[in-house]
Amino acid sequence: MDELRNIFLIPWLISAVVAFLTTPLAIKFAERIGIIDDPAKNKHPKVIHTYPIPRGGGIPIFIAVLVSSLIFLPIDKQLIGILVGATILVVMGVLDDKYNLNPYLRLLIGFVAAAAPIAAGIGISFISNPMGGTISLSQPQINFELFGETRSIWIVSDVFAILWITFLMNIVNMGAKGVDGQLSGVTVIAALTIAFLSLRFSADITQWPVIILAAITAGAYLGFLPWHIFPQKIMPGYSGSTLAGYLLAVLSILSTTKVGALMVVLGVPLIDTGYTIIRRIVNHKSPVWGDRGHLHHRLLDAGLSKTQVAVFYWAITGVLGFLALNLNTTSKIYTMIGIAMLLGGLILWLTYRPKKNNSQKPL
């Protein structure tokens, strides 16, 4: 019980409190520097809010992660790499909230942020083989001398890890962020799933930093949630959503869960974003420019309130998180196929059914 309290409960609680207390300050800061999303000025089709809302929700979340990490985690090169990447994302996110950066520039900077933890030694050395065993990603390697030490670049491993982190950042930003409270709740559930999976190996003290960081991530977004639920007082912004994807991707690499479990937990935003990108390409549109075609938009058009849509995402993510705790590699693949089929059918049904007016009232 003491072990659980020290490596999970206390970091989770401190992170949540810091995020909760700093969010009002972030709201005032956002108002002062003018990062306000005003629907009267922003006429983009994806905009669904009806009153001016501050952006920049990634700021208090980052502060909570930073403060809690410095308190509870050893300050080594891996933590520094993670925090450097997180800092890049938050700075870029605030600039995007202010100036609406080009999506391709954001993608490029996202790759730089994803490379920071990889440069610090975090990587994917192998992946599970659905047919049994594992597939090594450790070869080929490039060895060289730097500052008197022999260093190695695992080409396939490092490239795969950078692509995975960047991929998940964009998946979460595009598919898990839509209505009030949606992103925060989904991130809390995904981070808790990784924490619970890693707790199975808590006898191995090398897993403790992973559990602590997962608890800190869950706590940060939980503390932000009261300000984000309907009617939201602040938006996560690009920084808050990409930071969620970034932290979850890094956690999946550091933990014994790897990528499979997280893909199951985030199955809804993953599949929704995949369908959205395909639809945009088929319609000869840029896959990275937003529109009003995501699943949460279709649920709103079908008559659900914002609160109901958020709860729908939380519930499905919770069910998938429970499944991820109990599935083997092959079962995870079948689960993803099932999610894709069910979600595809739901999207098609929502697309071609008669639309209803939505008053956007909470439950």
N, C-alpha and C positions, 0 to 999 in steps of 0.2 A: 504493500500500500504506500509506503514511504517513497519507493522507487517511482510509482505511478504519479504521485504528487509532485515529485521533483522534476521529472522529465516530461510531464505532460500538463498537469492541472495548473501549476503555478505559472509556467511560461504562457499558457493559453489565456489565463486570467489577466496577467499583466499586459499582454499584448492587446487584449480586448479593451481594457480600461484606458490605455494610452490612446488607442484609435478613437474611442468614444469621446474622450476629453479634448482631443486635438481637432476633431472634425469641425466644431463651431468656429475655431480659430481659422481653419482652412476656408470656411465659408466667407468669413470677413476678408481674408486675404484675396480670395477669388473676386469678391465684389470690388475690392480696392484696385486691383490691376485689370479689371474689366474682362475676366474670363466668364462671361455669362452667356448661356444659350437662350436667346430670346426668339421664340417661334414667330414673332411679328417681323423679325429681320431674317431669320434662317428659314427659308421656304423649301428646304429639302424635303422630298417625299417621305423619307424615313422618319422625320420628326413627328412625334406623337404627343408631346407635352403641350400644354396650353398656356403656360405662364413662364416668365423668365426664371431659369434655374442656374445657379453657379456650377461650373465644371471644376475639375481639379481634385476629385475625390482620391486620386492616387497619392496625394501629398500626405494626408493623415495616416493612410494605410502604410506608406513607406516609412513614416516616422515611427509607427508602432513596430514594424518589422526591424528597423534599424536599432531602436533603443532596446528592444527585447533580445535581439541577437547579440548585441554587445554585452548584455547582462548574463545571458544564459549559455552562450556558445563560446568555444575556444576561438580566439582571434588568430586564425591561421590563414594560409594563402587561399584555401578554398572558400572560406567565409568572405575574405576580401574580394575575391573574384565574383562571388554571388552579389555582394553589395555594390560593387562597381557596375555590374550589368544592370542592377535594379536602379541605380542612380541615373544611368544613361536613359533608361526608359521613362523615369519620372520627369526628368528635365525635358526630354523630347515631348512627353505627353502634355506638359504645361504649355510648351511652345505651340503644340498643335491645338490645344484648347483656345489659345490666344489668336493664332494666325491661320489655322486650318491648313496644315502642311500638305504637300502633295503625297498621296498614298504610297507612291513608289519611293519617295525619299524616306518616309517612315519605315518602309520595308527594309531599305538599305541600312538605316540606323539600327533597326531591330536585329539584323544580322551581326552588327558590331556588338550590341549588348549581349547577344547569345554567345558570342565568342569569348566574352570575359571569363565566365566560369570554366570554359573549356581550356583557356590558356592557363588557368590556375590548377589544372590537373583533374577536373571533373570530366568523365567521359563514359561511354557505353562500350564495355569490352566484349560483350556478347549479347545475343538475343536468343530467346527460346525458339526451338524448332518445333512447329506444330506436329511433325512426324515423330518427335522424340529427340531428346538431347538438346544441345545448344549449337549456335552458329557463332564462331569466333569472329570478332571484328578487329583483332589486335594486329593484323598484318595487312599491308606492308607498313614498315616503320622507317622513319628517318631519324637517325641519331646524330647529335652534334654537341659541341662544347660551348657552354655559355657561362660566363662568370666562374670559370674553374670547375663547373659541374657538367656531367654528361646528361643531356636531356633528350627526350624522344618525342616524336610526333607520330601518333597512330593515325594514319591518314583516313582510313575508312571509319574508324571509331569516332574521330573528331568531327569529320564531315557529317556523319549520321547524327551525332549529338547536336551540332549547330542547327541542322535542318529540323530536327525534332523540336528543339526549343522554339525556333522561329515559327514553325508550323503551329505549335500549340498556342503561342501568343496570339496569332492571327485568328485561329479557330475560336478561342475564347472571346476575343474582341468582336468578331463578326456574329457568332452564334449564341453566346451566353449573355450578351449585354443587349437589352432591348427595353424592358419595362422596369418600373420602380422595384427595387429589391431583388431582381432576378439574378444579376451577377453575384452579388454578395452572398446570397443563400447557396447558390450552386458551388461557389468557391469554398465556402465553409464545409459543405458536405464532402467535396472532393478531397480537401486537405485532411479532414477527419478520417476518411477512408484510408488514405496513405498512412496516417498515424496509427490507426488500428492494425493495419497489415504489418507495419514495422514493429509494433508492440509484441507481435508473436515472436520476434527475435530479440527481445529486450535483454535476454541473458547475454547477448553479444554486445558489449559496451560500445563497439564501433557503430551500432545502430542508434545509440542515444542521440547524437546530434541530428540525425534525420527525424526522429520522433519530436525532438524539441522544435526544429524548424517547421515541421508540419503543424505542430500545436500553435506556434507563433503565427503562422499564416492563417490558420483557421480563426484564431483569436482576433487578428487584425481586421479581417472582413466581418467577423461577428460584431465587433465594436462599431464598425462603420454602418452596419445594417440598420439600426434604429433611425439613422439620418437618411437612409436610402429607400426605405419602404414607403409605400404610397401614403400620402403625397410626398414625394422625395424633396428633401431640402437641399441636396447636392447630388450631382451626377458623378459616377466614378471617372468619367472621361476616358480618353485614350490611355492615360497613364495607369488608371486603376484596373482597366481590363487587361492590358498587355502585361502588367505586373502580376496579375493573377495567373495568366497562362505561363509566364516565365517561371514563377516560383513553383507551380505545380509540375512543370516539365523538369526542372532541376531536381525536385524531390523524387520524381519517378526514376530519375537516373541514379540518385544517391541511394535510394532504398532498394530492397530486394524485390520490390514489386515490378520494377522496370516499366515499360511503356504499355504493356497489355492491359493491366488493371485500370490504368487511368483512361485508356481509350474506351473501356466499357463504361466507366463512371460518367465520362463526358460524351457518351454516345449520342445524345440528342443534339447538342450544339455541333458535334463533329459531323453527323450525317446531314443536319440542316444546312450547314455551311457548304458541304460537298454538293448537295442539290442546288444550292443558291449559285455557286460558282459555275456549275454546268449550265444552269438556266441562263445566266448572263452571257456565257460564251456562245451558246446556241442562238441567243438573240443579238449576237454581234455587239455586246457591250463589254466594258472592262470588268474583269472579275473582282477588282478591288474597290470599285466605286459603289457606294451604298445605294440601296433602293428600298422600296416597301414590299419586299417579297419573302422575308424571313418567316419562319413558323410563328413567331410571336405576333407579327403583323396579321397573319391569317387568322390566328386565334382571336385577336381583337376584332377583326372584321366579322368574325362569326358570332360576336356578341358577348364574349367573355370580358370581364373587367381586367384592369391591369393587375389587381391583386390576385385574381383567379389565375391569370397567366403565370404570374410569379410562383404561386403555389403549385401549379401544374409542373413547372420546371423543377421546383424543389422536390416534389414527390417522386417524379420519375428518376431524378438523379439519386435520391435516397434509395429507391428500389435497386437501381443499377449498382450503387455502392455496396449494398448488401450482397448482391450477386457476385460482385468482384471479390468480395472477401471469401467466397466459397467455390470459385471456378478454377479449373486448371486451364492450361494454355489452349487446348483444343476447344474447350467449352466457351472460352472467351471469343474465339473466332466465330463459332456458331451464334453466339449471342449478338455479336456485331452484325452478322448477316440478318438475323431476325429483327434487330432494331432498324436496320436500313429498310427492310421490306415494310415493316409496320409504319415507320415514319413516312416513307414514300407514299404509302396508301393514304395516310392521314393528310399529307400535304395536297395530294391530288383531290381528295374529297373536299377539303377546305377551299381549294382553288375554284372548283366548278360548282359548288353549292351556292344558292342564293345568299347574298350578303345581308347582314342585319346592321341596323344602327347601334352604336355602342356609346352609352352615356359616360363610360369610364368612371363609374362609381366604385368605391371599395366595397368589399364584402360587408 
